Amino acid sequence: MVDIQEEAADLHETLPDDIDDTVDDIADKIQDFVEHGVGIEDAKNSIRSNHGVSTGNSMDADPVDKGCGELDTDNEPVNMTAKVIQQWDPRSDSVHQVGLLGDETGTAKFIEFVGDDNNPIFEEDSVIEIEKGQTDEYEGNFSVTIQDSTTVTVLDGEDVEVSNDGGGESLTLETAALVDVRADTSGLIKRCPEEDCTRVLTNGRCGEHGEVDGEFDLRIKAIADDGNASHTVYFNEELTEELTGIDLEEAQEIASEELDQTAVIGEMIPMIQGRYYTLEVTKYDRSNIVNEFEEASPDTEAEADALLEQMEA
Amino acid sequence: MSANENSDYSGPQPSRRMFATEFNDVTYSFKESEEERAPNFSLMPTGEKANRAFFVGTLVEQPETVGDDGDVLRAKIIDPSGNPESDGGAATFWVYASGQYQPAAFAALNKMEAPEYVAIRGKPNTFENEDGDVYVSVRGESVTPVDKATRDQWVLDTAQQTLNRIEAFENLVGSDDADAHYINMAADQYGENVEKYRDAVRYALKDVRGDNNPMSGSSDEEEVEAEA
């Protein structure tokens, strides 16, 4: 059994003299971490880190100044000044806030998990300065995580120009139905392997490079339509997996079993076509890239009742 | 909503939300440009133009093969916007899919087994018989079996949008307002009685609320709560 008081005392010795925390305070904090399933050593490292003491982690490297469109290294501490282009609705209870940042270099997703020391929800169009945010890479996309050790300052009265090349206008499509999925170019697809070309192949051919040995990928191209406007939207590999529960590996298995690449979209369409979603998208020209989505699931009986009441009023 | 909502003509046209009660009255169609390939629009009595519609209803019978070559499927799909007393609560969409021209829709309809909830996106199509009667049908494009939750969501969505159109119609009919263009066109073609579509909204919403269903889950919950 670990003696938390003893660990706390040892740790307290190594912390700067001018901190407010007593040994008991440190013990409480260690206890808190341990109760949350964090190991003793990690707990101590976290506490050291919060007091600005080096723990030998990569997070203690000096943060690098990066623009939204310049994020290129996983797990890197960064400083950024950017505009909060959009706030999205968190889909999970563990997310405190999530959305899109933008500056002259492009756009990047930001996320802050629920914790003891959360920042206030940043207003859309406000400019924030992030010190020591942590980059995260998933499937080639970089985002920045705001952690306990990250300092965020809202810069009142400042403005940041958001580039249209790196990013685009963001919008939310509320209760849009995926009225049509473009089967011929969705599901398990192949992309051109030539440098800087990501074209989707048709029958093994790239529109630019001719016959090539394509690389498998997963995506959905669909029409999201709310009755007043119709948008062509694209879900990337990660989002297609979230949408359908089928990942790239499984998709390739399906294709092999059926000896038919199109069998994959055949399985996916009944799962999503004709259904309602709320989509957060970024507009590039005529394409809308989906960043986040949520299946719509209203309490239809209650809403019908409310609407009927409204009608009688 | 504004007549200029979707001004990107090269993009897909929005799929309008309307109940079968309204859809079957969409007998007037027009083109906005002389160009051969310009889209065809149907005029909705509630004052909006429609190139496509999206609806979720119940397939009540096995689709029938029709047409000279037997290459066209016809499906009867109902929604709850009809008067429970006169129509049994059902209003009907007649959906057609040609094996040659709408193969995906044809294949999907062929696989379905009534009764089943189905989501359809398609184009309004009018047919005039020798007596000059005009019938409206759907040329099905995307056909997908779905669940009751999706159907109920569609009813809510369509109810809200229909009410919005009716409100705009009543406010703007006869005016010079920029948003009154299709409203005035509809008043000319069909008259100004939109109360019928308000009734349709009520019937459909009541169905989702569970009024028509003696086995509705909510009434069980109410009983349990009352006992608690």
Contacts between the chains, C-beta under 8 A, distances in Angstrom:
chain1	res1	chain2	res2	distance
A	175	B	153	7.5
A	175	B	157	6.1
A	177	B	15	7.7
A	177	B	54	6.0
A	177	B	119	7.5
A	177	B	154	7.6
A	177	B	157	7.8
A	179	B	15	5.1
A	179	B	54	5.0
A	179	B	119	7.9
A	179	B	121	4.2
A	179	B	142	6.1
A	180	B	121	5.7
A	180	B	141	7.0
A	180	B	142	4.4
A	181	B	142	7.7
A	183	B	104	7.1
A	223	B	12	5.4
A	225	B	12	7.4
A	225	B	14	5.7
A	225	B	15	4.8
A	225	B	54	6.4
A	225	B	121	7.8
A	226	B	14	7.4
A	227	B	14	5.8
A	227	B	15	6.7
A	227	B	16	5.8
A	227	B	17	4.3
A	227	B	54	7.2
A	227	B	157	7.0
A	227	B	161	5.3
A	228	B	1	4.8
A	228	B	5	4.9
A	228	B	6	7.1
A	228	B	14	5.6
A	228	B	161	7.9
A	229	B	5	6.0
A	229	B	6	5.1
A	229	B	14	5.4
A	230	B	6	6.6
A	230	B	11	6.3
A	230	B	12	4.2
A	230	B	13	6.3
A	230	B	14	4.6
A	230	B	15	6.8
A	231	B	11	7.8
A	232	B	11	7.2
A	232	B	12	7.1
A	269	B	144	6.8
A	270	B	144	6.0
A	270	B	145	6.4
A	273	B	119	7.0
A	273	B	142	6.2
A	273	B	144	4.3
A	274	B	56	6.7
A	274	B	118	7.9
A	274	B	119	2.6
A	274	B	120	7.6
A	274	B	121	7.6
A	274	B	142	7.1
A	274	B	144	4.0
A	274	B	146	5.0
A	274	B	150	6.5
A	275	B	119	7.4
A	275	B	146	6.4
A	275	B	150	5.4
A	276	B	150	6.6
A	276	B	153	5.0
A	276	B	154	7.7
A	276	B	157	7.4
A	286	B	8	8.0
A	286	B	11	6.7
A	296	B	153	6.1
A	297	B	149	7.1
A	298	B	153	6.5
A	298	B	156	6.9
A	300	B	149	7.1
A	300	B	152	3.8
A	300	B	153	6.1
A	300	B	155	7.6
A	300	B	156	5.8
A	300	B	208	5.4
A	301	B	152	7.9
A	301	B	208	6.6
A	301	B	209	5.5
A	301	B	210	5.9
A	301	B	218	5.6
A	303	B	156	5.4
A	304	B	152	7.6
A	304	B	155	7.3
A	304	B	156	6.3
A	304	B	159	7.6
A	304	B	205	4.5
A	304	B	206	7.5
A	304	B	208	4.0
A	304	B	209	4.2
A	305	B	209	5.1
A	307	B	156	7.1
A	307	B	159	5.9
A	307	B	160	6.9
A	307	B	163	7.7
A	307	B	205	5.6
A	308	B	202	6.8
A	308	B	205	5.1
A	308	B	206	6.9
A	308	B	209	6.6
A	311	B	163	7.3
A	311	B	198	7.6
A	311	B	201	7.4
A	311	B	202	6.6
A	311	B	205	8.0
